[in-house]
Amino acid sequence: MATTNLSVYDKATIPNAKNFRFGIVVSEWNPEITQNLKKGAIEALLDCGATKENIISWDVPGSFELVYGCKKMIQSQKVDAIIAIGNVIQGETKHFDFVCEGVTQGIVDLNVKHDVPVIFCVLTDNTKQQSLDRSGGKLGNKGTECAVAAIKMAALKNLNAKSESIGF
């Protein structure tokens, strides 16, 4: 388990995002968590050169619906990468396991079937406090980390067929 803030990044090691278009699909469930993750993602994208006009954000009802939302975004928007943002907190039933497994496999499937990287930014914690700590609290913001991953994957997606380096 992480005990330090992992959301600090070195812009010199990240490709400039100014020419990339990003999608963000956000679960409406646990909005105090998911909106903070979205805020961290957008701030990092902008800090690394992305423009507001090149960031598209859609809301879906819950984390299970992230997969369909991402699929529709791939089909209808020209994006270089998508960040799927959600939050599932352990409860007293197996629902947690089914949702987490379904969303994880769904995002894996999207990455295999399509040429748009989908970044997994779904917090799957045991308690709400753990989620708060990872969405802008003492452990940083996973939204920030996922934005950095999205930029790096967008650069990889757009890499020429030649042996070209993307600088990370």
ROMIRO-700277 format. One line per field, with one value per residue: x, y, z of N, C-alpha, C in turn; chain; residue in one letter. Coordinates in Angstrom, 3 decimals, padded with zeros to 6 digits, always signed. Example, Ala and Ser with C-alpha at 12.3 -4.5 7.8 and 13.67 -1.06 7.14 Angstrom:
n.xx = c(+013.190_+012.850);
n.yy = c(-005.690_-002.250);
n.zz = c(+007.800_+007.080);
ca.xx = c(+012.300_+013.670);
ca.yy = c(-004.500_-001.060);
ca.zz = c(+007.800_+007.140);
c.xx = c(+013.200_+012.900);
c.yy = c(-003.300_+000.030);
c.zz = c(+007.800_+007.870);
chain = c(A_A);
resn = c(a_s);
END
This chain:
n.xx = c(+000.840_+000.535_+002.199_+002.966_+002.751_+002.155_+001.690_+003.304_+005.060_+007.526_+007.710_+009.557_+009.961_+007.764_+005.853_+004.881_+001.560_+000.081_-000.836_-002.603_-005.783_-008.035_-010.196_-012.443_-014.174_-016.536_-017.709_-020.786_-021.292_-020.408_-019.529_-017.946_-015.513_-015.001_-015.199_-013.074_-010.965_-011.293_-010.797_-008.071_-007.000_-007.623_-006.273_-003.590_-003.366_-003.702_-001.533_+000.522_+000.389_-001.929_-004.950_-007.955_-009.981_-009.398_-010.097_-012.478_-015.317_-017.417_-020.229_-021.256_-023.652_-022.586_-019.681_-019.709_-020.831_-018.845_-017.372_-019.063_-019.515_-016.897_-016.489_-018.417_-017.357_-014.931_-015.938_-017.255_-015.836_-012.836_-010.302_-007.148_-006.519_-008.246_-009.476_-010.791_-012.792_-013.662_-015.185_-015.286_-016.385_-015.742_-018.355_-020.873_-021.617_-021.125_-021.214_-019.287_-017.050_-018.009_-018.549_-016.004_-014.457_-015.830_-015.605_-012.833_-012.133_-013.635_-012.380_-009.865_-010.600_-011.443_-008.992_-007.651_-009.234_-009.499_-007.848_-007.311_-005.966_-007.221_-007.293_-007.136_-008.668_-009.933_-010.821_-010.632_-011.382_-011.245_-012.452_-014.220_-012.553_-010.021_-010.383_-010.785_-008.270_-006.785_-007.751_-006.935_-006.196_-004.060_-002.475_-002.139_-003.344_-004.941_-006.068_-004.380_-002.063_-003.075_-003.631_-001.045_-000.236_-002.060_-001.165_+001.373_+000.626_-000.921_+001.070_+002.529_+000.595_+000.464_+002.922_+005.167_+005.451_+008.094_+011.224_+010.999_+011.597_+009.825_+010.615_+010.489);
n.yy = c(-001.175_+002.199_+004.854_+007.399_+010.528_+009.998_+011.513_+013.449_+014.739_+014.882_+017.215_+017.306_+014.737_+013.938_+013.723_+016.620_+017.682_+019.222_+018.725_+016.662_+015.016_+014.503_+012.244_+012.056_+009.973_+009.893_+008.514_+009.115_+008.223_+008.398_+011.204_+013.095_+011.937_+011.120_+013.526_+014.963_+013.384_+013.780_+016.543_+016.602_+015.186_+016.844_+019.215_+018.311_+017.531_+020.017_+021.378_+020.045_+020.867_+020.362_+021.616_+023.298_+023.012_+020.596_+018.618_+016.402_+015.697_+013.294_+012.203_+009.280_+007.034_+005.189_+003.273_+000.815_+001.487_+002.843_+001.477_+001.194_+003.924_+004.751_+003.186_+004.275_+006.838_+006.326_+005.469_+007.741_+010.116_+011.757_+010.911_+010.778_+009.430_+008.027_+008.640_+006.709_+007.283_+006.339_+005.060_+002.586_+001.322_-000.984_-002.977_-004.693_-006.807_-009.048_-007.434_-005.429_-006.940_-007.972_-005.636_-004.382_-006.374_-006.586_-003.974_-003.695_-005.824_-005.005_-002.600_-003.565_-005.105_-003.062_-001.801_-003.801_-004.237_-001.791_+001.092_+003.127_+004.188_+003.347_+004.546_+003.267_+004.580_+003.969_+003.926_+001.417_+000.817_-000.116_+001.526_+004.673_+006.720_+005.880_+006.219_+008.999_+009.822_+009.167_+010.713_+013.358_+013.742_+012.907_+011.028_+011.894_+012.338_+010.187_+010.799_+012.707_+011.141_+009.331_+011.015_+011.695_+009.158_+008.882_+010.863_+009.876_+007.481_+008.425_+009.625_+007.351_+006.010_+007.715_+007.497_+007.442_+005.037_+004.621_+004.013_+005.729_+007.786_+008.440_+009.708_+008.860);
n.zz = c(+000.000_-000.838_+000.795_+000.483_-001.324_-004.579_-006.775_-007.843_-010.565_-013.194_-015.548_-017.588_-018.341_-019.670_-022.627_-024.570_-024.397_-026.150_-028.773_-028.577_-028.111_-025.548_-023.829_-021.113_-019.037_-016.575_-013.580_-011.937_-009.442_-006.041_-006.064_-004.690_-004.669_-007.366_-008.799_-007.760_-008.680_-011.420_-011.528_-010.779_-012.945_-015.167_-014.460_-014.532_-017.234_-018.529_-017.412_-018.631_-021.241_-022.752_-024.271_-023.213_-025.067_-026.192_-024.442_-023.599_-021.692_-020.309_-018.400_-016.644_-015.111_-013.112_-011.994_-013.345_-015.764_-017.062_-019.017_-021.270_-021.775_-022.431_-024.703_-026.466_-026.671_-027.947_-030.399_-031.368_-031.038_-031.875_-030.231_-028.528_-026.247_-023.435_-020.193_-017.736_-015.093_-011.879_-008.825_-006.427_-003.450_-000.911_+000.300_+002.177_+000.637_-002.206_-004.388_-004.810_-005.681_-008.135_-009.643_-009.696_-010.981_-013.452_-014.551_-014.708_-016.496_-018.680_-019.441_-020.061_-022.299_-024.071_-024.528_-025.885_-028.168_-029.510_-030.976_-029.199_-026.294_-023.109_-019.962_-016.745_-014.128_-011.675_-008.460_-006.081_-003.194_+000.330_+002.185_+002.486_+003.340_+002.472_-000.267_-000.381_+000.460_-001.784_-003.773_-003.974_-001.415_+001.359_+000.064_-002.465_-005.843_-007.813_-010.235_-011.354_-011.747_-013.617_-015.746_-016.567_-017.414_-019.527_-021.305_-021.967_-023.183_-025.309_-026.798_-027.471_-029.003_-031.190_-032.307_-034.984_-037.667_-038.138_-036.452_-033.918_-031.118_-028.093_-025.900_-023.154);
ca.xx = c(+000.000_+001.293_+002.111_+003.413_+002.081_+002.747_+001.147_+004.289_+005.650_+008.543_+007.239_+010.624_+009.927_+006.440_+005.664_+003.971_+000.209_-000.661_-001.446_-003.437_-007.171_-008.292_-011.537_-012.571_-015.504_-016.565_-018.857_-021.480_-021.395_-019.369_-019.013_-016.891_-014.270_-014.766_-014.981_-011.700_-010.090_-011.415_-010.093_-006.638_-006.651_-007.678_-005.170_-002.331_-003.372_-003.456_-000.167_+001.447_+000.252_-003.228_-005.829_-009.313_-010.784_-009.031_-010.473_-013.919_-015.705_-018.782_-020.612_-022.076_-024.239_-021.745_-018.430_-019.976_-021.170_-017.654_-016.940_-019.912_-019.221_-015.609_-016.684_-019.120_-016.436_-014.006_-016.667_-017.834_-014.940_-011.454_-009.457_-005.882_-006.554_-009.409_-009.297_-012.036_-012.716_-014.730_-014.878_-016.083_-015.968_-016.165_-019.535_-021.120_-022.010_-020.170_-021.394_-017.973_-016.221_-018.550_-018.348_-014.566_-014.007_-016.445_-015.022_-011.439_-012.096_-014.169_-011.361_-008.869_-011.158_-011.383_-007.595_-007.271_-010.044_-009.466_-006.547_-007.329_-005.698_-008.156_-006.548_-007.942_-008.596_-011.047_-010.379_-011.337_-010.868_-012.027_-013.202_-014.334_-011.369_-008.954_-010.673_-010.519_-006.814_-006.224_-008.403_-006.568_-005.840_-002.665_-001.738_-002.100_-004.544_-004.782_-006.442_-003.145_-001.218_-003.690_-003.445_+000.324_-000.264_-002.794_-000.285_+002.401_-000.006_-001.293_+002.315_+002.816_-000.402_+000.762_+004.289_+005.280_+005.852_+009.547_+011.784_+011.015_+011.551_+008.867_+011.274_+010.315);
ca.yy = c(+000.000_+003.444_+005.689_+008.742_+011.143_+009.531_+012.331_+014.431_+014.293_+015.743_+017.526_+017.063_+013.322_+013.683_+014.416_+017.750_+017.218_+020.260_+018.245_+015.491_+015.216_+013.550_+012.007_+011.659_+009.447_+009.977_+007.969_+010.045_+007.599_+008.932_+012.377_+013.800_+011.252_+011.123_+014.890_+015.325_+012.682_+014.508_+017.821_+016.309_+014.798_+018.021_+020.114_+017.747_+017.621_+021.415_+021.700_+019.398_+021.436_+020.153_+022.779_+023.006_+022.586_+019.219_+017.723_+016.129_+014.970_+012.751_+011.548_+008.071_+006.860_+004.488_+002.729_-000.262_+002.108_+003.452_+000.734_+001.604_+005.334_+004.805_+002.612_+005.271_+007.940_+005.832_+005.392_+008.992_+011.256_+011.487_+011.152_+010.048_+008.596_+008.234_+008.323_+006.212_+007.651_+005.801_+004.731_+001.510_+001.119_-002.284_-002.997_-005.949_-007.857_-009.351_-006.451_-004.806_-007.829_-008.061_-004.357_-004.195_-007.325_-006.235_-002.735_-003.987_-006.624_-004.194_-001.653_-004.394_-005.440_-001.871_-001.589_-004.840_-004.154_-000.485_+001.757_+004.290_+003.720_+003.706_+004.520_+002.815_+005.490_+003.551_+003.585_+000.257_+000.858_-000.740_+002.547_+005.980_+007.498_+005.485_+006.867_+010.431_+009.981_+008.944_+011.620_+014.717_+013.775_+012.751_+010.146_+012.484_+012.266_+009.211_+011.464_+013.305_+010.046_+008.759_+011.984_+011.501_+007.908_+009.143_+011.620_+008.957_+006.514_+009.158_+009.759_+006.023_+005.772_+008.557_+007.269_+007.060_+003.661_+004.592_+003.837_+007.061_+007.764_+009.384_+010.426_+008.442);
ca.zz = c(+000.000_-000.927_+001.988_+000.132_-002.458_-005.834_-007.852_-008.283_-011.821_-013.795_-016.906_-018.556_-018.739_-020.249_-023.913_-024.555_-024.727_-026.872_-030.016_-028.304_-027.699_-024.473_-023.323_-019.709_-018.732_-015.115_-012.858_-011.051_-008.123_-005.153_-006.774_-003.963_-005.043_-008.819_-009.281_-007.397_-009.623_-012.686_-011.371_-010.828_-014.317_-016.042_-014.088_-015.033_-018.704_-018.880_-017.000_-019.573_-022.569_-023.399_-024.252_-022.738_-026.215_-026.538_-023.352_-023.635_-020.488_-020.255_-017.152_-016.695_-013.773_-012.141_-012.514_-014.300_-017.043_-017.662_-020.204_-022.398_-022.055_-023.135_-026.038_-027.287_-026.930_-028.982_-031.668_-031.853_-030.846_-032.269_-029.065_-028.507_-025.043_-022.566_-018.783_-017.141_-013.680_-011.054_-007.437_-005.847_-002.070_-000.387_+001.155_+002.876_-000.303_-003.274_-005.451_-004.990_-006.502_-009.488_-010.324_-009.937_-012.001_-014.727_-015.077_-015.051_-017.720_-019.767_-019.892_-020.751_-023.614_-024.923_-024.914_-026.842_-029.386_-030.166_-031.036_-028.318_-024.933_-022.048_-018.716_-015.615_-012.977_-010.835_-007.116_-005.527_-001.833_+001.391_+002.931_+001.850_+003.692_+001.550_-001.552_-000.206_+000.525_-003.116_-004.732_-003.604_+000.002_+001.782_-000.846_-003.806_-006.672_-008.899_-011.482_-011.856_-012.232_-014.816_-016.825_-017.047_-018.182_-020.770_-022.200_-022.466_-024.087_-026.523_-027.561_-028.015_-030.055_-032.345_-032.729_-036.397_-037.927_-038.072_-035.119_-033.342_-029.652_-027.525_-024.825_-021.751);
c.xx = c(+000.886_+001.107_+002.574_+002.622_+002.806_+002.343_+002.087_+004.939_+006.643_+008.130_+008.292_+010.618_+008.623_+006.332_+004.706_+002.615_-000.563_-001.351_-002.345_-004.830_-007.501_-009.768_-011.458_-014.008_-015.549_-017.857_-019.458_-021.600_-020.201_-018.724_-017.930_-015.519_-014.010_-014.537_-013.588_-010.691_-010.099_-010.656_-008.578_-006.179_-006.607_-006.530_-003.836_-002.260_-003.049_-002.020_+000.868_+001.193_-001.062_-004.039_-007.222_-010.187_-010.523_-009.257_-011.997_-014.261_-017.168_-019.003_-021.434_-022.572_-023.310_-020.503_-018.667_-020.260_-019.979_-017.259_-017.759_-019.644_-017.917_-015.734_-017.370_-018.213_-015.429_-014.678_-017.053_-016.920_-013.537_-010.559_-008.203_-005.765_-007.783_-009.009_-010.665_-011.945_-013.928_-014.253_-015.846_-015.524_-016.577_-017.380_-019.674_-021.497_-020.931_-020.287_-020.073_-017.115_-016.699_-018.322_-016.874_-014.055_-014.562_-015.830_-013.583_-011.362_-012.621_-013.144_-010.214_-009.353_-011.112_-009.960_-007.121_-007.972_-009.895_-008.075_-006.557_-007.066_-006.729_-007.432_-007.502_-007.709_-009.811_-010.478_-011.251_-010.817_-011.806_-012.895_-013.266_-013.101_-010.193_-009.147_-010.404_-009.010_-006.167_-006.838_-008.163_-006.191_-004.366_-001.838_-001.715_-003.421_-004.274_-005.202_-005.239_-002.265_-001.764_-003.601_-002.048_+000.403_-000.965_-001.925_+000.768_+001.826_-000.477_-000.067_+002.689_+001.870_-000.044_+002.198_+004.309_+005.721_+007.373_+009.991_+012.004_+010.902_+010.530_+009.393_+010.898_+010.762);
c.yy = c(+001.238_+004.258_+007.112_+009.238_+010.747_+010.398_+013.428_+013.888_+015.329_+015.987_+017.265_+015.618_+012.948_+014.402_+015.594_+017.298_+018.167_+019.754_+017.029_+015.912_+014.111_+013.448_+011.624_+011.199_+009.251_+009.383_+009.035_+009.505_+008.033_+010.190_+013.146_+013.187_+011.457_+012.533_+015.398_+014.626_+013.393_+015.826_+017.615_+015.957_+016.010_+018.986_+019.606_+017.820_+019.047_+021.818_+021.139_+019.819_+021.212_+021.444_+022.361_+022.468_+021.125_+018.236_+017.607_+015.323_+014.561_+012.129_+010.312_+007.798_+006.224_+003.930_+001.619_+000.289_+002.792_+002.780_+001.153_+003.060_+005.488_+004.257_+003.613_+006.460_+007.542_+005.879_+006.759_+010.219_+010.860_+011.870_+010.293_+009.144_+008.973_+007.855_+007.932_+006.400_+007.119_+005.504_+003.667_+001.255_-000.181_-002.135_-004.362_-007.090_-008.057_-008.374_-005.776_-005.641_-007.872_-006.776_-004.166_-005.113_-006.959_-005.003_-002.982_-004.755_-005.829_-003.213_-002.392_-004.699_-004.245_-001.617_-002.612_-004.627_-002.855_+000.128_+003.087_+003.767_+004.247_+003.483_+004.230_+003.729_+005.216_+003.158_+002.462_+000.064_+000.172_+000.264_+003.845_+006.825_+007.145_+006.152_+008.367_+010.701_+009.896_+009.847_+013.071_+014.852_+013.500_+011.842_+010.664_+012.333_+011.332_+009.797_+012.109_+012.232_+009.459_+009.715_+011.858_+010.226_+008.120_+009.896_+010.695_+007.940_+007.180_+009.334_+008.428_+005.698_+006.516_+008.438_+006.827_+005.612_+003.517_+004.332_+005.205_+006.943_+008.787_+010.001_+010.058_+007.022);
c.zz = c(+000.000_+000.347_+001.717_-001.066_-003.740_-007.026_-008.332_-009.553_-012.331_-015.241_-017.971_-019.064_-019.435_-021.579_-023.752_-025.084_-025.637_-028.137_-029.829_-027.857_-026.703_-024.148_-021.860_-019.521_-017.217_-014.554_-011.951_-009.626_-007.278_-005.756_-006.023_-004.247_-006.541_-009.365_-008.908_-008.317_-010.974_-012.627_-011.454_-012.226_-015.231_-015.727_-014.628_-016.559_-019.146_-018.546_-017.978_-021.020_-023.278_-023.321_-023.783_-023.862_-026.599_-025.397_-023.354_-022.387_-020.565_-018.889_-017.462_-015.273_-012.731_-012.787_-013.537_-015.698_-017.725_-018.968_-021.422_-022.775_-022.824_-024.557_-026.963_-027.610_-028.006_-030.348_-032.235_-031.745_-031.310_-031.094_-029.156_-027.293_-024.230_-021.147_-018.229_-015.632_-012.920_-009.648_-006.948_-004.453_-001.555_+000.514_+001.800_+001.943_-001.359_-004.453_-005.799_-005.940_-007.944_-010.275_-010.660_-011.039_-013.378_-015.363_-015.519_-016.367_-018.909_-020.316_-020.573_-022.167_-024.568_-025.412_-025.945_-028.185_-030.166_-030.106_-030.283_-026.907_-023.949_-020.725_-017.555_-014.415_-012.092_-009.475_-006.583_-004.109_-000.845_+002.137_+002.132_+002.144_+002.784_+000.195_-001.482_-000.190_-000.851_-004.185_-004.352_-002.148_+000.228_+000.877_-002.278_-004.530_-007.840_-010.237_-012.145_-012.479_-013.531_-016.001_-017.412_-017.885_-019.527_-021.778_-022.807_-023.447_-025.377_-027.410_-028.201_-029.172_-031.336_-032.840_-034.188_-036.525_-037.911_-036.631_-034.507_-031.823_-029.176_-026.246_-023.409_-021.596);
chain = c(A_A_A_A_A_A_A_A_A_A_A_A_A_A_A_A_A_A_A_A_A_A_A_A_A_A_A_A_A_A_A_A_A_A_A_A_A_A_A_A_A_A_A_A_A_A_A_A_A_A_A_A_A_A_A_A_A_A_A_A_A_A_A_A_A_A_A_A_A_A_A_A_A_A_A_A_A_A_A_A_A_A_A_A_A_A_A_A_A_A_A_A_A_A_A_A_A_A_A_A_A_A_A_A_A_A_A_A_A_A_A_A_A_A_A_A_A_A_A_A_A_A_A_A_A_A_A_A_A_A_A_A_A_A_A_A_A_A_A_A_A_A_A_A_A_A_A_A_A_A_A_A_A_A_A_A_A_A_A_A_A_A_A_A_A_A_A_A);
resn = c(m_a_t_t_n_l_s_v_y_d_k_a_t_i_p_n_a_k_n_f_r_f_g_i_v_v_s_e_w_n_p_e_i_t_q_n_l_k_k_g_a_i_e_a_l_l_d_c_g_a_t_k_e_n_i_i_s_w_d_v_p_g_s_f_e_l_v_y_g_c_k_k_m_i_q_s_q_k_v_d_a_i_i_a_i_g_n_v_i_q_g_e_t_k_h_f_d_f_v_c_e_g_v_t_q_g_i_v_d_l_n_v_k_h_d_v_p_v_i_f_c_v_l_t_d_n_t_k_q_q_s_l_d_r_s_g_g_k_l_g_n_k_g_t_e_c_a_v_a_a_i_k_m_a_a_l_k_n_l_n_a_k_s_e_s_i_g_f);
END
